[in-house]
Amino acid sequence: MHPENEHLTHAWNILIGFLIYEIKDAYLSHIRHVRSNSVPHILEGYRLDFRKGSKSRESFEDDSIAE
């Protein structure tokens, strides 16, 4: 290979590597942002399910006492 071709190939390798790094970084940043926004909703849903479960347990206990 000619020295010019080697230099050009090296420059393209650096550019492609940089682009891959930036795309990966942007993707991971997006995923982190989406997950951090979704966590409060998951926790809130869990709390609602837990409250529903405790109410149903109370009504179940009340039914068994009434018998």
C-alpha positions in Angstrom: 0.0 0.0 0.0 1.1 3.5 -0.6 1.7 5.7 2.4 -1.1 8.0 1.3 -3.6 5.1 1.3 -2.5 4.0 4.7 -3.0 7.5 6.1 -6.4 7.7 4.4 -7.4 4.3 5.8 -6.2 5.3 9.3 -8.2 8.5 9.1 -11.4 6.6 8.0 -10.9 4.1 10.8 -10.7 6.9 13.4 -13.8 8.6 12.0 -15.8 5.4 11.9 -14.7 4.5 15.4 -15.6 8.0 16.7 -19.1 7.8 15.0 -19.8 4.4 16.5 -18.7 5.7 20.0 -21.0 8.7 19.7 -24.0 6.7 18.5 -23.5 4.2 21.3 -23.1 7.0 23.9 -26.3 8.8 22.6 -28.2 5.5 22.7 -27.1 4.6 26.2 -27.9 8.2 27.4 -31.4 7.8 25.9 -31.9 4.5 27.6 -30.8 5.9 31.0 -33.2 8.8 30.5 -36.1 6.6 29.6 -35.5 4.2 32.5 -35.1 7.0 35.1 -38.4 8.5 33.9 -40.2 5.2 34.1 -39.1 4.2 37.6 -41.5 6.5 39.5 -44.4 5.1 37.5 -43.4 1.6 38.3 -43.0 2.3 42.0 -46.4 4.2 42.0 -48.1 1.2 40.4 -46.5 -1.1 42.9 -47.8 1.0 45.8 -51.3 1.0 44.3 -51.2 -2.8 43.9 -49.9 -3.2 47.5 -52.8 -1.0 48.8 -55.3 -3.0 46.8 -53.9 -6.2 48.2 -54.1 -4.9 51.8 -57.7 -3.8 51.4 -58.7 -7.1 49.9 -57.0 -8.9 52.8 -59.0 -6.7 55.3 -62.3 -7.5 53.6 -61.4 -11.2 53.5 -60.7 -11.1 57.2 -63.9 -9.2 57.9 -65.8 -11.9 55.9 -64.2 -14.7 57.9 -65.0 -12.9 61.2 -68.7 -12.5 60.2 -69.2 -16.2 59.8 
